[in-house]
Amino acid sequence: MSRYIESETIELKEKYTDTITKEIVSFLNSSGGSIIIGVKDDGVVVGVDKVDEILRKISDIITTKIEPNPQDEISSEIKFDEGKTLIVIHINKGHHHIYCQKKYGFSSTGCTIRIGTTCKEMTPEQIKIRYEKKFIDNEYMLKKKSNSSDLSFRELKIYYSEKNYHLEDKSFETNLNLRNESGEYNLLAELLSDKNNIPFIFVKFQGQNKASISERSDYGYGCILTTYEKIKNRLQAENICISDTTVRPRKDTYLFDFDCVNEAILNALVHNDWTITEPQISMFNDRLDILSHGGLPNGMTKDQFFDGISKPRNETLMRIFLNMGLTEHTGHGIPTIVEKYGKDVFEIESNYIRCTIPFEQRVIEQIDNKNVGLNDGLNVGLNKTEKKVIELLIENSSLTSIELAEKIGVTKRTIERTFKSLQEKKMIERIGSKRDGNWIVVR
């Protein structure tokens, strides 16, 4: 009786043919197995010639003909039996949820699976289920190890608590996918932690180019939800308003449409490829530039992008922003911007997306004439200490009353009275407890 018998995990091939690509994909999509070249279907050993040439062809298949690249899952060896040379390809069960032959893509022809001793095409429904799993579970930020193993999530827990979610200490890291398969904190955990090494720079330039910086502020190094709140507050403060009182009711014109800018910021945070670097926000005297890295997510077209089809690069991060009520799955953000400013405000390249929001010319002219400055819209009715507290909290919401008192040159008691008055004026809100929380500027 032959020692070689075809089974669910053994494929016998008399000689090399290009159909081997389909068989490798089938094993990757199943439980793995081995392909033995140089043995007939009935188990008779015939051996192979031109071993080096065949090994080169197999290597080419592995590196260029299959998607995703299965290089880590496959190894080849040469065996000798009955004085003849055999090539054995060992294929592990694929690390990814689904593989395909590149030339056919993720179609039934391209996606096959091993059933018994044959390769069967997967149904569109099977492909859809597997592909969706692949899309969620293959987020690289979930696999990439954090730069720090000592992370805390006090602020994240406060945000969830305020939305009436209760995060169990024992399970929340698992539920939010904060550890990789090796049990180490991942890049997502780093982004959500109280303290990290990830900056988030807001740069203000004096003119219409980058020749002269007037201000550079860093809102990073902490929980991305707090970073977003700080950026949002800063941009609200920058959104100068002029009023026409010659008409009734009076007409207010803002420097930019804040809803559109907010959507652009959220889009940049959720869709950014954080494995490259953080998004960048640049303010010129005629526009706001919001740059995110990574281009369009795999498989997304420009038409789908402009239509608002939701296909986030970072699915888990998107889910957290959804939980916080900061964004939604309807995908209305991009269409909102396009409706107001047109498609031309987006520059879409393979490695980045830039959204450029132009400023209202009438407001720019008023700023030039009247020298209107940061926070003029916010500071109406505030005393000198209140204005300074607002400015400092926009820069750093974690400042304590003692630190604020030292920076402004007043007593701690004065700062506490200022907190109370700003709360009554609905200018600030407390996030978290008296001992552990932060003050956030809300308008």
C-alpha positions, 0 to 999 in steps of 0.5 A, spaced: 500 500 500 502 506 498 505 511 503 502 517 500 494 518 500 490 524 498 486 527 504 483 533 506 490 536 508 495 532 503 494 534 495 499 529 491 501 532 484 505 528 479 508 535 476 508 542 477 502 546 474 500 553 475 493 550 478 498 550 485 496 557 486 489 555 487 490 549 491 495 553 496 489 558 497 484 553 499 489 550 504 490 557 507 482 558 507 482 551 511 486 548 516 492 548 512 496 542 509 501 539 504 502 539 497 507 534 495 510 534 488 512 528 484 507 523 486 501 521 482 494 521 485 495 513 486 501 514 490 506 512 485 513 516 486 515 519 480 520 525 482 521 531 479 526 535 474 528 542 474 528 543 482 531 550 482 526 552 477 520 549 480 522 552 487 523 559 484 516 558 481 513 557 487 516 562 491 513 567 485 506 564 487 507 566 494 510 573 494 506 575 488 500 571 486 496 571 493 493 576 497 494 577 503 501 575 502 502 568 505 509 568 506 510 567 513 505 561 513 508 557 507 515 553 507 518 548 502 522 542 503 526 537 498 525 530 500 528 524 497 524 517 496 526 511 492 531 515 489 527 520 486 526 528 488 520 530 491 518 537 493 513 538 499 510 545 500 507 546 507 502 551 508 499 553 515 492 555 516 492 562 514 493 568 519 488 572 516 481 570 515 481 570 507 486 569 502 485 569 494 488 569 487 490 576 486 488 575 478 481 574 480 480 578 487 475 576 492 470 573 488 468 566 488 473 564 482 479 567 487 477 564 493 477 557 494 477 552 500 479 545 501 473 540 502 475 533 502 480 532 497 478 537 492 478 545 492 471 548 492 469 555 490 467 559 496 460 562 495 459 570 495 456 570 502 462 566 505 466 571 502 462 577 505 462 574 512 470 572 512 472 579 508 468 583 514 472 579 519 478 580 516 477 588 515 475 588 523 481 584 525 486 586 521 487 593 523 494 593 524 493 598 530 491 592 534 497 588 532 502 593 533 505 593 540 505 599 544 511 603 545 509 603 553 507 597 557 505 601 563 499 605 560 493 607 564 486 609 562 482 613 567 480 618 562 477 613 558 473 610 563 471 617 565 468 618 558 465 611 558 462 613 565 459 619 563 455 616 557 452 611 562 457 605 560 460 601 565 467 599 564 469 593 568 476 593 570 477 586 568 474 585 561 474 592 558 481 591 555 479 585 552 472 588 550 475 594 547 481 590 543 487 594 547 491 588 547 494 584 541 495 577 540 501 576 544 497 580 550 501 586 550 498 593 549 497 595 542 497 602 538 490 603 540 491 602 547 497 607 547 492 612 543 487 611 548 491 612 554 492 617 559 499 619 557 503 617 551 508 619 546 504 621 541 503 628 539 498 632 536 500 639 533 496 645 531 500 650 527 498 657 526 501 661 520 502 668 519 500 668 512 498 664 506 504 659 506 508 656 511 514 661 511 512 664 518 509 660 524 505 665 529 504 659 534 505 652 535 500 648 540 501 641 542 494 637 544 497 630 544 501 626 549 494 623 552 487 620 551 485 621 543 478 623 546 481 629 550 485 631 544 479 631 540 476 635 545 482 640 546 482 641 538 475 642 537 475 647 543 481 651 540 477 651 533 471 654 536 475 659 539 478 661 532 472 661 529 471 668 529 464 671 528 462 678 525 455 680 525 451 685 521 446 689 525 443 693 520 438 687 518 433 684 523 434 679 525 441 680 525 446 676 520 452 672 523 457 670 519 463 665 521 470 665 519 468 657 517 463 652 517 464 649 524 460 643 523 464 641 516 471 643 520 468 638 526 467 632 521 473 633 517 477 633 524 473 626 526 474 623 519 482 625 520 482 621 527 478 615 525 481 614 518 488 616 519 494 611 519 496 612 526 502 607 524 505 612 519 504 618 524 499 623 527 494 627 523 496 635 522 492 641 522 495 647 519 491 654 520 493 660 515 490 667 514 485 664 508 484 657 510 484 651 514 488 644 512 487 638 515 491 632 513 491 625 515 495 619 512 494 613 509 490 615 503 483 611 502 482 605 505 483 598 501 478 597 496 475 604 497 474 608 491 473 616 490 466 616 488 465 611 495 468 616 499 464 622 496 458 618 497 459 617 504 460 610 504 463 608 511 469 604 511 473 606 516 481 604 516 480 603 524 474 600 525 475 599 533 477 606 534 471 608 530 466 604 534 469 608 540 467 614 537 461 612 536 460 610 543 461 617 545 456 620 540 462 623 537 461 621 530 456 616 527 455 610 521 451 614 517 457 617 513 454 624 512 460 627 514 464 627 507 457 629 504 456 635 509 463 638 507 462 637 499 455 640 500 458 646 503 465 647 500 465 642 494 469 636 492 475 640 490 477 642 498 479 634 498 486 632 495 486 625 495 493 621 494 495 614 495 499 616 502 494 622 504 488 626 504 488 633 505 481 637 506 482 645 505 477 649 508 477 656 505 475 662 510 469 667 509 472 673 505 468 678 509 470 675 516 478 675 513 477 683 511 474 684 518 480 681 522 485 685 517 481 691 519 479 691 526 485 686 528 480 681 531 484 676 535 483 669 538 477 668 543 474 674 541 467 671 540 468 667 547 471 672 551 465 677 551 462 678 558 468 675 561 473 678 566 481 678 565 482 672 570 476 668 566 479 670 560 486 667 562 483 661 565 479 659 558 485 660 554 490 656 559 484 650 559 484 650 551 491 649 551 491 644 557 485 641 560 489 637 565 491 644 569 489 644 576 487 650 580 494 650 583 497 650 577 493 655 574 494 660 580 501 660 579 501 661 571 496 667 572 499 670 578 493 669 583 491 665 589 488 658 588 481 661 592 481 666 586 481 660 581 476 656 584 471 662 584 473 663 577 471 656 576 464 657 579 463 663 575 465 660 568 461 654 570 455 658 571 456 661 564 456 654 561 463 656 559 466 650 562 464 643 564 467 638 569 469 631 566 470 626 572 470 627 579 473 633 583 479 629 585 481 625 578 477 629 573 479 635 568 475 642 566 473 642 559 472 648 555 465 647 552 464 654 548 
